[in-house]
Amino acid sequence: MKIENIMNKSLITLSMDSPLAKAKELFELNKVHHLLITDDDNLLAGVITDRDLYKHLSPTVGTSHESHRDTALMQKKLHLIMARNLITAKAEQSLNEAVLLLHDNHVSCLPIVDKQNKPIGIITWRDLLKVLALKYRK
């Protein structure tokens, strides 16, 4: 089976200059764990995970104890915290290759890119686990 058969093509992307507040909003609205970050040419520039976001947030954000510093922090640009050294895959690669890329590189997602490095999909370890679970049930 190829990656293109299970990759999620409904991408949620933000620009490198988007603020942390926008990423927080998208994580909460879409119930996802990874956001793809694109440059001005819509090419893949980085990835931010929900864990990356929460490492940078104060526990008082959104509460009555939120400070001016917390508010300012929410305007921090994503390019300052995103992962840049990305492990990516092509749609025509096999699921076996995806498993090895995730495992060997200790990453939780693989952005799927075209020849120009434009994101066209994403696959996560959860997607692979779902495929395995469905095969196991059969």
Beta strands, then each sheet from edge to edge (+ up, - down):
strand 1: 13-15
strand 2: 34-38
strand 3: 44-49
strand 4: 109-113
strand 5: 119-124
sheet 1: 1+ 2+ 3-
sheet 2: 4+ 5-
end
